[in-house]
Amino acid sequence: MELSAIATDTAPRRPLGLNAAILLLAVAALALAGVFVKVAVEMREGETSGFDNAILNAFRNPAAPSTPIGPPWLYEATRDVTSLGSYAVLGILVVLVVVYLLLARKRFEAIYLSVAVVSGVLFSSALKVGFNRPRPTIDNAPEVFSASFPSGHATMSAVVFLTLGAILAAHEPQRPLRSLFVGAAIVLTLIVGVSRVYLGVHYPTDVIAGWCLGTTWAILWSLATRWLAQRPKNL
């Protein structure tokens, strides 16, 4: 057997499935970034007002616009759900997970999670200041002091939950459990975003933009860590 053939046979190869997954993630990130830009441009031009108001009104009682639809317990449950996307709850969760990862000697994952979340907060906050969109004017809605676009709860719940789901799935050999971790992360992200519109503190386009931004951010950091993990150690 020729030396070149031996070198080819013994050289490390990246599984085709991994290549396809990376390509799919890259395409998804590009598509979501494009949706975010489109929503942001149309929001700036006032073209989303009809859609935003229609969805907001669909969540309100026609006889009393300041009251969300549904029984009182649904409103209280939604307030509980929306807190899952708050900086306080997400911050506590991230700190606990980072401490666990450090104690488990998973330093790379701890740094990955910390940097992804902190950079996501900074970028989301900068966009809020840049767009400076006023909140919906709905009586009796919870008082919020930051700008409306993009939704910080939607953005950061996507960043945190999807990143945690990716970390858990990467260390789980069983496919059903990997699917559970990723599926739970997606569901949590979605219900937090919907809760913001139901409570009347965000326009639907704020939440859509937040989902797109947060998911793109989580994907980009996932791709970056894959690249770092696969680099030759002598470089």
KETOR-639748 format. One record per residue (C-alpha): residue number from 1; residue in one letter; x, y, z. Coordinates in nm, 3 decimals, padded with zeros to 5 digits, m for minus. Layout:
BEGIN
PT_NUM_A_X_Y_Z
...
end
This chain:
BEGIN
PT_1_M_00.000_00.000_00.000
PT_2_E_00.129_00.345_m00.091
PT_3_L_00.224_00.591_00.181
PT_4_S_m00.029_00.846_00.054
PT_5_A_m00.307_00.590_00.085
PT_6_I_m00.204_00.508_00.443
PT_7_A_m00.200_00.877_00.531
PT_8_T_m00.545_00.918_00.384
PT_9_D_m00.683_00.618_00.569
PT_10_T_m00.535_00.719_00.904
PT_11_A_m00.611_01.093_00.887
PT_12_P_m00.887_01.205_01.122
PT_13_R_m01.215_01.258_00.947
PT_14_R_m01.509_01.463_01.054
PT_15_P_m01.835_01.265_01.040
PT_16_L_m02.062_01.360_00.752
PT_17_G_m02.350_01.403_00.996
PT_18_L_m02.151_01.660_01.191
PT_19_N_m02.070_01.854_00.874
PT_20_A_m02.438_01.858_00.779
PT_21_A_m02.540_01.973_01.128
PT_22_I_m02.290_02.259_01.123
PT_23_L_m02.404_02.368_00.777
PT_24_L_m02.768_02.355_00.885
PT_25_L_m02.695_02.564_01.194
PT_26_A_m02.507_02.821_00.987
PT_27_V_m02.793_02.850_00.738
PT_28_A_m03.045_02.881_01.023
PT_29_A_m02.842_03.159_01.187
PT_30_L_m02.819_03.347_00.858
PT_31_A_m03.193_03.311_00.794
PT_32_L_m03.288_03.425_01.146
PT_33_A_m03.054_03.723_01.122
PT_34_G_m03.224_03.816_00.795
PT_35_V_m03.567_03.796_00.959
PT_36_F_m03.448_04.017_01.244
PT_37_V_m03.321_04.281_01.002
PT_38_K_m03.644_04.273_00.801
PT_39_V_m03.861_04.307_01.112
PT_40_A_m03.642_04.590_01.244
PT_41_V_m03.660_04.783_00.914
PT_42_E_m04.035_04.743_00.881
PT_43_M_m04.086_04.837_01.246
PT_44_R_m03.881_05.155_01.193
PT_45_E_m04.094_05.243_00.891
PT_46_G_m04.418_05.186_01.083
PT_47_E_m04.529_04.900_00.859
PT_48_T_m04.581_04.657_01.147
PT_49_S_m04.831_04.866_01.343
PT_50_G_m05.136_04.691_01.197
PT_51_F_m04.999_04.345_01.274
PT_52_D_m04.880_04.447_01.621
PT_53_N_m05.207_04.605_01.724
PT_54_A_m05.416_04.317_01.586
PT_55_I_m05.224_04.058_01.789
PT_56_L_m05.220_04.275_02.102
PT_57_N_m05.596_04.328_02.078
PT_58_A_m05.653_03.955_02.027
PT_59_F_m05.511_03.902_02.377
PT_60_R_m05.735_04.170_02.533
PT_61_N_m06.096_04.158_02.647
PT_62_P_m06.296_04.359_02.386
PT_63_A_m06.527_04.492_02.659
PT_64_A_m06.232_04.596_02.877
PT_65_P_m05.912_04.648_02.672
PT_66_S_m05.701_04.686_02.985
PT_67_T_m05.785_04.326_03.086
PT_68_P_m05.626_04.021_02.919
PT_69_I_m05.854_03.746_02.794
PT_70_G_m05.908_03.439_03.009
PT_71_P_m05.973_03.374_03.379
PT_72_P_m05.778_03.554_03.654
PT_73_W_m05.564_03.247_03.725
PT_74_L_m05.432_03.256_03.366
PT_75_Y_m05.307_03.610_03.417
PT_76_E_m05.129_03.511_03.738
PT_77_A_m04.981_03.202_03.573
PT_78_T_m04.856_03.415_03.284
PT_79_R_m04.684_03.653_03.526
PT_80_D_m04.508_03.352_03.677
PT_81_V_m04.404_03.222_03.334
PT_82_T_m04.275_03.558_03.216
PT_83_S_m04.042_03.578_03.517
PT_84_L_m03.853_03.280_03.374
PT_85_G_m03.712_03.520_03.115
PT_86_S_m03.618_03.795_03.359
PT_87_Y_m03.255_03.892_03.408
PT_88_A_m03.284_03.801_03.777
PT_89_V_m03.409_03.444_03.724
PT_90_L_m03.186_03.378_03.424
PT_91_G_m02.889_03.525_03.609
PT_92_I_m02.940_03.297_03.908
PT_93_L_m02.980_02.996_03.677
PT_94_V_m02.665_03.078_03.481
PT_95_V_m02.456_03.131_03.795
PT_96_L_m02.568_02.797_03.940
PT_97_V_m02.496_02.613_03.616
PT_98_V_m02.155_02.778_03.578
PT_99_V_m02.062_02.680_03.935
PT_100_Y_m02.173_02.324_03.863
PT_101_L_m01.970_02.311_03.541
PT_102_L_m01.660_02.439_03.719
PT_103_L_m01.700_02.186_04.000
PT_104_A_m01.749_01.913_03.739
PT_105_R_m01.425_02.029_03.574
PT_106_K_m01.602_02.135_03.258
PT_107_R_m01.420_02.466_03.235
PT_108_F_m01.469_02.505_02.860
PT_109_E_m01.848_02.477_02.890
PT_110_A_m01.852_02.718_03.186
PT_111_I_m01.663_02.982_02.989
PT_112_Y_m01.880_02.917_02.682
PT_113_L_m02.204_02.972_02.874
PT_114_S_m02.075_03.278_03.062
PT_115_V_m01.943_03.458_02.755
PT_116_A_m02.250_03.377_02.544
PT_117_V_m02.487_03.513_02.808
PT_118_V_m02.291_03.825_02.904
PT_119_S_m02.228_03.923_02.542
PT_120_G_m02.596_03.859_02.464
PT_121_V_m02.708_04.092_02.743
PT_122_L_m02.475_04.367_02.626
PT_123_F_m02.576_04.336_02.261
PT_124_S_m02.948_04.320_02.338
PT_125_S_m02.925_04.623_02.567
PT_126_A_m02.734_04.820_02.304
PT_127_L_m03.002_04.744_02.045
PT_128_K_m03.275_04.856_02.284
PT_129_V_m03.100_05.189_02.330
PT_130_G_m03.043_05.222_01.956
PT_131_F_m03.402_05.151_01.849
PT_132_N_m03.558_05.318_02.156
PT_133_R_m03.908_05.195_02.074
PT_134_P_m04.177_05.296_02.326
PT_135_R_m04.372_05.024_02.506
PT_136_P_m04.738_04.953_02.421
PT_137_T_m04.974_05.191_02.597
PT_138_I_m05.209_04.952_02.778
PT_139_D_m05.369_05.041_03.109
PT_140_N_m05.288_04.815_03.405
PT_141_A_m05.000_04.644_03.220
PT_142_P_m04.695_04.567_03.439
PT_143_E_m04.462_04.868_03.458
PT_144_V_m04.137_04.826_03.263
PT_145_F_m03.873_05.097_03.225
PT_146_S_m03.653_04.983_02.935
PT_147_A_m03.724_05.029_02.564
PT_148_S_m03.944_04.779_02.382
PT_149_F_m03.745_04.656_02.079
PT_150_P_m03.619_04.387_02.082
PT_151_S_m03.773_04.204_02.377
PT_152_G_m03.503_04.138_02.634
PT_153_H_m03.700_03.850_02.785
PT_154_A_m03.741_03.682_02.445
PT_155_T_m03.379_03.744_02.350
PT_156_M_m03.216_03.627_02.669
PT_157_S_m03.446_03.330_02.727
PT_158_A_m03.343_03.210_02.380
PT_159_V_m02.975_03.267_02.453
PT_160_V_m02.979_03.100_02.795
PT_161_F_m03.223_02.812_02.742
PT_162_L_m03.096_02.717_02.395
PT_163_T_m02.733_02.735_02.507
PT_164_L_m02.808_02.519_02.811
PT_165_G_m03.001_02.278_02.592
PT_166_A_m02.706_02.254_02.354
PT_167_I_m02.461_02.190_02.638
PT_168_L_m02.679_01.919_02.791
PT_169_A_m02.745_01.755_02.454
PT_170_A_m02.374_01.752_02.367
PT_171_H_m02.298_01.537_02.673
PT_172_E_m02.595_01.301_02.637
PT_173_P_m02.544_00.984_02.427
PT_174_Q_m02.914_00.892_02.410
PT_175_R_m03.103_01.060_02.127
PT_176_P_m03.442_01.078_02.310
PT_177_L_m03.281_01.268_02.598
PT_178_R_m03.099_01.500_02.357
PT_179_S_m03.432_01.573_02.190
PT_180_L_m03.589_01.636_02.530
PT_181_F_m03.323_01.891_02.628
PT_182_V_m03.346_02.082_02.301
PT_183_G_m03.727_02.060_02.291
PT_184_A_m03.761_02.188_02.649
PT_185_A_m03.531_02.481_02.568
PT_186_I_m03.744_02.573_02.265
PT_187_V_m04.073_02.548_02.456
PT_188_L_m03.944_02.763_02.743
PT_189_T_m03.822_03.024_02.497
PT_190_L_m04.156_03.033_02.316
PT_191_I_m04.381_03.058_02.622
PT_192_V_m04.172_03.337_02.774
PT_193_G_m04.205_03.539_02.454
PT_194_V_m04.581_03.481_02.424
PT_195_S_m04.626_03.582_02.788
PT_196_R_m04.478_03.927_02.712
PT_197_V_m04.742_03.996_02.449
PT_198_Y_m05.023_03.855_02.664
PT_199_L_m04.927_04.087_02.950
PT_200_G_m04.921_04.383_02.712
PT_201_V_m04.561_04.487_02.780
PT_202_H_m04.434_04.410_02.429
PT_203_Y_m04.549_04.427_02.071
PT_204_P_m04.542_04.093_01.885
PT_205_T_m04.263_04.219_01.659
PT_206_D_m04.052_04.292_01.969
PT_207_V_m04.082_03.927_02.066
PT_208_I_m04.027_03.791_01.714
PT_209_A_m03.714_04.003_01.682
PT_210_G_m03.598_03.887_02.025
PT_211_W_m03.648_03.522_01.934
PT_212_C_m03.453_03.568_01.610
PT_213_L_m03.174_03.761_01.779
PT_214_G_m03.139_03.527_02.077
PT_215_T_m03.150_03.211_01.867
PT_216_T_m02.896_03.352_01.622
PT_217_W_m02.670_03.446_01.912
PT_218_A_m02.696_03.099_02.066
PT_219_I_m02.622_02.932_01.730
PT_220_L_m02.322_03.154_01.657
PT_221_W_m02.167_03.077_01.995
PT_222_S_m02.237_02.708_01.946
PT_223_L_m02.058_02.717_01.609
PT_224_A_m01.769_02.915_01.757
PT_225_T_m01.718_02.664_02.037
PT_226_R_m01.735_02.373_01.792
PT_227_W_m01.460_02.539_01.590
PT_228_L_m01.247_02.603_01.897
PT_229_A_m01.293_02.248_02.021
PT_230_Q_m01.185_02.101_01.687
PT_231_R_m00.874_02.315_01.638
PT_232_P_m00.542_02.130_01.658
PT_233_K_m00.401_02.164_02.010
PT_234_N_m00.061_02.280_01.880
PT_235_L_m00.205_02.591_01.712
end
